[in-house]
Amino acid sequence: MREERFKAASLLREYPDSIPILLEMIIKDDEEYGLRGGWALDLALQKDLHLILPSLDKFCDGLLKLTNESAIRAFAKICEALLIAYFQKMDKPVINCLKPEHMETMTEACFDWLIGDHKVAAKAFAMTSLYELGKEYDWVHPELKIILQRDYEEGSAGFRSRARKVLDKLKNSSA
């Protein structure tokens, strides 16, 4: 199974024109391809994040439509990677392609994943993404802080670990 995912990721890197088709299948929650497609896309983008740039509109249009937890996890991880590339790494191709409307959609999706009934991985990626988005939108950090403090005690160990790191960053950035 793992070997198949790496093979699929390699094919995506070799044929990047297939990414919009894969995104469509993932977003439509295609049972046969949607689940594994998110994994393959995530693996391909770990090697070359720029492969998603020509399909950012389609990617962002799908963020709020996802229902499959594996797809949500993959898309949340991709959002995190894009936002780290934009805000921390100052990656020129990402900066040139990631538009305000993309960031607004990511903000909405990440808050939905953070407060919704989702698995901890999606919530953790959403926390980091929202921290980065708060550098662009001044209202995000205060809202993020409220949610993390509210949900901290009842969160899993993984949730609390990431929340603690993000809360520390929020504390240090406001000092």
C-alpha positions as CSV (number, residue, x, y, z in Angstrom):
1,M,0.0,0.0,0.0
2,R,2.7,2.5,1.0
3,E,4.7,1.5,-2.1
4,E,1.7,2.3,-4.3
5,R,1.4,5.8,-2.7
6,F,5.0,6.5,-3.5
7,K,4.5,5.3,-7.1
8,A,1.4,7.4,-7.5
9,A,3.3,10.5,-6.1
10,S,6.1,9.8,-8.6
11,L,3.6,9.7,-11.4
12,L,2.1,13.0,-10.3
13,R,5.5,14.6,-10.4
14,E,6.2,13.1,-13.8
15,Y,2.7,14.2,-15.1
16,P,1.8,17.3,-13.2
17,D,-1.0,18.1,-15.8
18,S,-3.0,15.3,-14.0
19,I,-3.2,17.2,-10.8
20,P,-6.4,19.1,-11.6
21,I,-8.1,15.8,-12.5
22,L,-6.9,14.3,-9.2
23,L,-8.1,17.3,-7.3
24,E,-11.5,17.0,-8.9
25,M,-11.8,13.3,-7.8
26,I,-10.6,14.1,-4.3
27,I,-13.1,17.0,-3.9
28,K,-16.0,14.9,-5.4
29,D,-15.1,12.3,-2.7
30,D,-14.6,9.7,-5.4
31,E,-14.4,6.5,-3.3
32,E,-12.0,4.7,-5.5
33,Y,-9.5,7.5,-6.1
34,G,-10.3,10.2,-3.7
35,L,-8.9,8.6,-0.5
36,R,-5.6,7.5,-1.9
37,G,-5.4,10.5,-4.2
38,G,-5.0,12.8,-1.2
39,W,-2.1,10.7,0.1
40,A,-0.4,10.7,-3.3
41,L,-0.9,14.4,-3.8
42,D,0.6,15.1,-0.3
43,L,3.6,12.9,-1.1
44,A,4.2,14.5,-4.5
45,L,4.0,18.0,-3.0
46,Q,6.4,17.1,-0.2
47,K,9.0,16.7,-3.0
48,D,7.9,19.7,-5.1
49,L,5.3,22.1,-3.6
50,H,5.3,24.2,-6.7
51,L,3.4,21.4,-8.6
52,I,0.1,22.7,-7.0
53,L,0.6,26.3,-8.0
54,P,-1.1,26.1,-11.4
55,S,-4.1,24.4,-9.7
56,L,-4.4,26.7,-6.7
57,D,-7.9,28.0,-7.7
58,K,-9.2,24.4,-8.0
59,F,-7.5,23.4,-4.7
60,C,-8.9,26.3,-2.8
61,D,-12.4,25.9,-4.3
62,G,-12.4,22.4,-2.9
63,L,-11.3,23.2,0.6
64,L,-14.8,23.9,1.9
65,K,-16.3,20.9,0.1
66,L,-14.2,18.1,1.5
67,T,-15.9,15.5,3.7
68,N,-13.4,12.6,3.7
69,E,-11.1,12.8,6.8
70,S,-8.1,11.6,4.8
71,A,-8.7,14.2,2.1
72,I,-9.1,16.9,4.8
73,R,-5.9,15.8,6.4
74,A,-4.0,16.0,3.1
75,F,-5.4,19.4,2.1
76,A,-4.8,20.8,5.6
77,K,-1.2,19.7,5.4
78,I,-0.9,21.2,1.9
79,C,-2.3,24.5,3.2
80,E,0.2,24.5,6.0
81,A,3.1,23.9,3.6
82,L,1.9,26.7,1.3
83,L,1.6,29.2,4.1
84,I,4.9,28.3,5.6
85,A,6.5,28.7,2.1
86,Y,4.7,32.1,1.8
87,F,5.3,33.6,5.2
88,Q,8.4,31.9,6.5
89,K,10.4,30.9,3.5
90,M,9.4,33.8,1.3
91,D,9.2,31.4,-1.6
92,K,8.8,33.7,-4.7
93,P,6.7,31.3,-6.8
94,V,4.3,30.7,-3.9
95,I,4.2,34.5,-3.1
96,N,3.4,35.2,-6.8
97,C,0.6,32.6,-7.0
98,L,-1.1,32.7,-3.6
99,K,-3.7,35.4,-3.8
100,P,-5.8,37.1,-1.1
101,E,-8.9,35.1,-2.1
102,H,-6.9,31.8,-1.7
103,M,-5.8,32.9,1.8
104,E,-9.4,33.9,2.7
105,T,-10.6,30.5,1.7
106,M,-7.8,28.8,3.6
107,T,-8.6,30.9,6.7
108,E,-12.3,29.8,6.6
109,A,-11.4,26.1,6.0
110,C,-8.8,26.0,8.7
111,F,-11.2,27.5,11.3
112,D,-13.8,25.0,10.2
113,W,-11.3,22.1,10.6
114,L,-10.1,23.5,14.0
115,I,-13.5,23.9,15.6
116,G,-15.3,21.0,13.8
117,D,-15.4,17.3,14.6
118,H,-12.2,16.4,12.8
119,K,-9.1,14.3,13.6
120,V,-6.2,15.8,15.4
121,A,-3.8,15.9,12.4
122,A,-6.2,18.2,10.5
123,K,-6.6,20.4,13.6
124,A,-2.8,20.6,14.1
125,F,-2.2,21.6,10.5
126,A,-5.0,24.1,10.8
127,M,-3.5,25.7,13.9
128,T,-0.1,26.3,12.2
129,S,-1.9,27.6,9.0
130,L,-4.0,30.0,11.1
131,Y,-0.9,31.2,12.9
132,E,0.7,32.0,9.6
133,L,-2.5,33.6,8.2
134,G,-2.6,35.8,11.3
135,K,0.4,37.6,9.9
136,E,-1.8,38.8,7.1
137,Y,-5.1,39.2,8.9
138,D,-4.9,40.8,12.3
139,W,-8.2,39.3,13.6
140,V,-7.0,35.7,13.2
141,H,-4.5,35.5,16.1
142,P,-7.0,36.7,18.8
143,E,-9.6,34.2,17.5
144,L,-7.1,31.4,17.3
145,K,-5.9,32.0,20.8
146,I,-9.5,31.9,22.2
147,I,-10.2,28.6,20.5
148,L,-6.9,27.0,21.5
149,Q,-7.3,28.1,25.1
150,R,-11.0,26.9,25.2
151,D,-10.3,23.5,23.7
152,Y,-6.9,22.8,25.3
153,E,-7.9,20.8,28.4
154,E,-10.2,18.5,26.4
155,G,-7.9,18.0,23.5
156,S,-5.8,14.9,22.9
157,A,-2.1,14.9,23.7
158,G,-1.3,15.7,20.1
159,F,-3.8,18.6,20.0
160,R,-2.3,20.0,23.3
161,S,1.2,19.6,22.1
162,R,0.6,21.6,18.9
163,A,-1.7,24.1,20.7
164,R,1.0,24.8,23.3
165,K,3.6,25.5,20.6
166,V,1.2,27.9,18.7
167,L,0.1,29.6,22.0
168,D,3.8,30.2,22.8
169,K,4.3,31.7,19.4
170,L,1.2,33.9,19.8
171,K,2.5,35.0,23.2
172,N,5.9,35.8,21.9
173,S,4.6,37.6,18.8
174,S,2.4,40.0,20.9
175,A,5.1,40.8,23.4
